[in-house]
């Protein structure tokens, strides 16, 4: 009897189900190899993305500061409120902005840029309607943070001390202003930024925070906030 070929040995050694899975795995490996090869060859014809400019870098730095306070406020009200809708919103803000903060940290690390540097909002000075950033060096960090829509230390203390509907309404007021400040920053980087991942994240950020501003207005009406 003549020796069977390798293909015949595989075919007789494996039951039908095993043979089917083997073919599927081989097909997946072949497709992956083809995709890899295409990616390697097409990469030679692509144009390198531009280096980050001052707006990309400034946005990544300043929005991390902005997001950090939003997460802090959201977690404070999440623990304090008895309102189910507000708990859901505050959880979404805390988790969503924590993830974005990490993403922006990673941008700066990849670009070889320090995580902080320069006055807040200075990068916004060239954007339409944002001339306030031009004299950023003459303002304190506290003044600049307030101009960004951030809460003051005294307001944060009041939020932590407030209870019930009073606390809920104070959070909604502070976070609405906070979101409005973020949207201004997003508008500036959409005008001035150069990196596609920055512009994509900023556009998504604007969509989310604009929707949350509307949701908070609805909650304020329901809670009859003054």
C-alpha positions as CSV (number, residue, x, y, z in Angstrom):
1,X,0.0,0.0,0.0
2,X,1.3,3.4,-0.9
3,X,1.8,6.1,1.7
4,X,-1.0,8.7,1.9
5,X,-0.2,12.3,1.2
6,X,-0.2,14.9,4.0
7,X,-3.6,16.3,2.9
8,X,-5.1,12.8,2.9
9,X,-3.6,12.1,6.4
10,X,-5.2,15.3,7.8
11,X,-8.5,14.5,6.1
12,X,-8.7,11.0,7.6
13,X,-7.2,11.9,11.0
14,X,-9.8,14.6,11.8
15,X,-13.5,14.1,12.1
16,X,-15.8,16.3,9.9
17,X,-16.3,18.9,12.7
18,X,-12.6,19.2,13.5
19,X,-11.8,19.5,9.8
20,X,-14.3,22.4,9.5
21,X,-12.8,24.2,12.4
22,X,-9.3,23.7,11.0
23,X,-10.3,25.2,7.7
24,X,-11.9,28.2,9.5
25,X,-8.7,28.8,11.5
26,X,-6.6,28.5,8.4
27,X,-8.9,31.0,6.6
28,X,-8.7,33.5,9.5
29,X,-4.9,33.2,9.5
30,X,-4.7,33.8,5.8
31,X,-7.0,36.9,5.9
32,X,-5.0,38.3,8.8
33,X,-1.7,37.8,7.0
34,X,-3.1,39.4,3.9
35,X,-4.4,42.4,5.9
36,X,-1.0,42.8,7.5
37,X,0.8,42.6,4.2
38,X,-1.6,45.2,2.7
39,X,-1.0,47.5,5.7
40,X,2.7,47.2,5.4
41,X,2.7,48.1,1.7
42,X,0.1,50.9,1.8
43,X,1.9,52.5,4.8
44,X,4.7,53.5,2.5
45,X,2.3,55.7,0.5
46,X,0.6,57.4,3.4
47,X,1.4,61.0,4.4
48,X,2.6,61.4,8.0
49,X,0.1,63.2,10.3
50,X,1.3,66.6,11.4
51,X,2.9,67.1,14.8
52,X,0.7,68.5,17.6
53,X,0.4,72.2,17.7
54,X,0.0,74.6,20.6
55,X,-3.8,74.1,20.6
56,X,-3.6,70.3,20.7
57,X,-1.2,70.4,23.5
58,X,-2.9,73.2,25.5
59,X,-6.3,71.5,25.1
60,X,-5.0,68.2,26.4
61,X,-3.4,69.8,29.4
62,X,-6.2,72.2,30.3
63,X,-9.1,69.8,29.7
64,X,-7.4,67.3,32.1
65,X,-7.6,69.9,34.8
66,X,-11.2,70.7,33.9
67,X,-12.2,67.0,33.8
68,X,-10.5,66.3,37.1
69,X,-12.9,68.7,38.9
70,X,-15.9,67.4,37.1
71,X,-15.1,63.9,38.2
72,X,-14.7,65.1,41.8
73,X,-18.0,66.9,41.8
74,X,-19.8,64.1,40.1
75,X,-18.6,61.5,42.7
76,X,-19.5,63.8,45.6
77,X,-23.1,64.1,44.4
78,X,-23.3,60.5,43.4
79,X,-22.6,59.6,47.0
80,X,-24.9,62.2,48.4
81,X,-28.0,62.3,46.2
82,X,-31.2,60.3,46.6
83,X,-32.4,61.2,43.1
84,X,-32.0,58.2,40.8
85,X,-31.8,60.3,37.6
86,X,-29.1,62.4,39.0
87,X,-27.2,59.4,40.3
88,X,-27.2,58.0,36.7
89,X,-26.0,61.3,35.2
90,X,-23.3,61.8,37.8
91,X,-22.0,58.3,37.3
92,X,-21.9,58.8,33.5
93,X,-20.0,62.1,34.0
94,X,-17.5,60.6,36.4
95,X,-16.7,57.5,34.3
96,X,-16.8,59.2,30.9
97,X,-14.6,62.1,31.9
98,X,-12.2,59.8,33.8
99,X,-11.7,57.9,30.5
100,X,-11.2,61.0,28.5
101,X,-8.7,62.4,31.0
102,X,-6.7,59.2,30.7
103,X,-6.8,59.5,26.9
104,X,-5.5,63.1,27.0
105,X,-2.7,62.1,29.4
106,X,-1.7,59.4,26.9
107,X,-1.7,61.9,24.0
108,X,0.8,64.1,25.8
109,X,3.0,61.1,26.8
110,X,3.1,59.9,23.2
111,X,3.9,63.4,21.9
112,X,6.8,63.7,24.4
113,X,5.1,66.7,26.0
114,X,4.9,67.5,29.8
115,X,1.5,67.1,31.4
116,X,1.5,70.8,32.5
117,X,3.0,74.0,31.4
118,X,2.1,77.6,30.6
119,X,-0.9,79.6,31.7
120,X,-4.3,78.0,31.4
121,X,-6.3,78.9,28.2
122,X,-3.3,80.8,26.7
123,X,-3.6,78.5,23.6
124,X,-7.1,79.7,23.0
125,X,-6.1,83.3,22.4
126,X,-6.0,82.9,18.6
127,X,-9.5,81.5,18.4
128,X,-12.5,83.6,17.5
129,X,-14.2,85.0,20.5
130,X,-11.5,83.8,22.9
131,X,-9.3,86.9,23.3
132,X,-9.4,86.5,27.1
133,X,-6.6,83.9,26.8
134,X,-4.2,86.5,25.4
135,X,-3.4,88.0,28.8
136,X,-3.5,84.7,30.7
137,X,-0.1,85.4,32.3
138,X,-1.5,88.3,34.2
139,X,-4.3,86.2,35.8
140,X,-4.0,83.8,38.7
141,X,-4.8,80.1,38.2
142,X,-7.9,80.6,40.3
143,X,-9.2,83.4,38.1
144,X,-8.4,81.4,34.9
145,X,-10.2,78.3,36.3
146,X,-13.2,80.3,37.1
147,X,-13.1,81.7,33.5
148,X,-13.1,78.1,32.3
149,X,-16.4,77.5,34.2
150,X,-14.8,75.7,37.1
151,X,-16.2,75.9,40.6
152,X,-14.3,77.8,43.3
153,X,-13.0,76.1,46.4
154,X,-15.8,77.8,48.4
155,X,-18.4,76.5,46.0
156,X,-17.0,73.0,46.3
157,X,-17.2,73.2,50.1
158,X,-20.8,74.4,49.8
159,X,-21.6,71.4,47.5
160,X,-20.2,68.9,50.0
161,X,-22.1,70.5,52.8
162,X,-25.4,70.7,51.1
163,X,-28.0,68.0,51.4
164,X,-31.2,66.9,49.7
165,X,-32.7,68.9,46.9
166,X,-30.5,71.9,47.8
167,X,-27.4,69.9,47.1
168,X,-28.9,68.4,43.9
169,X,-29.7,71.9,42.6
170,X,-26.4,73.3,43.5
171,X,-24.6,70.5,41.7
172,X,-26.8,71.0,38.6
173,X,-26.0,74.7,38.6
174,X,-22.3,74.3,39.0
175,X,-22.0,71.4,36.5
176,X,-24.0,73.3,33.9
177,X,-21.6,76.2,34.1
178,X,-18.7,73.7,34.1
179,X,-20.0,72.0,30.9
180,X,-20.5,75.4,29.2
181,X,-16.8,76.3,29.9
182,X,-15.8,72.9,28.4
183,X,-17.8,73.6,25.3
184,X,-16.0,76.9,24.8
185,X,-12.7,75.1,25.0
186,X,-13.8,72.4,22.6
187,X,-14.9,75.1,20.1
188,X,-11.5,76.7,20.3
189,X,-9.6,73.4,19.7
190,X,-11.9,72.5,16.8
191,X,-10.9,75.8,15.2
192,X,-7.2,75.7,16.0
193,X,-6.2,72.0,16.5
194,X,-4.3,69.9,14.0
195,X,-4.4,66.3,15.3
196,X,-7.3,64.1,14.0
197,X,-7.7,62.2,17.3
198,X,-7.9,65.5,19.2
199,X,-10.5,66.8,16.9
200,X,-12.5,63.6,17.0
201,X,-12.5,63.4,20.8
202,X,-13.3,67.1,21.1
203,X,-16.3,66.8,18.7
204,X,-17.6,63.8,20.7
205,X,-17.1,65.7,23.9
206,X,-19.1,68.7,22.7
207,X,-22.0,66.4,21.6
208,X,-22.1,64.6,25.0
209,X,-21.8,67.7,27.2
210,X,-24.4,69.6,25.2
211,X,-26.8,66.8,25.7
212,X,-26.0,66.7,29.4
213,X,-26.6,70.4,29.7
214,X,-30.1,69.9,28.3
215,X,-30.6,66.9,30.7
216,X,-29.6,69.0,33.6
217,X,-31.9,71.8,32.6
218,X,-34.7,69.3,32.6
219,X,-33.8,68.1,36.1
220,X,-33.6,71.6,37.4
221,X,-37.2,72.2,36.2
222,X,-38.4,68.9,37.7
223,X,-36.7,69.7,41.1
224,X,-38.0,73.3,40.9
225,X,-34.5,74.7,41.4
226,X,-34.5,78.4,42.0
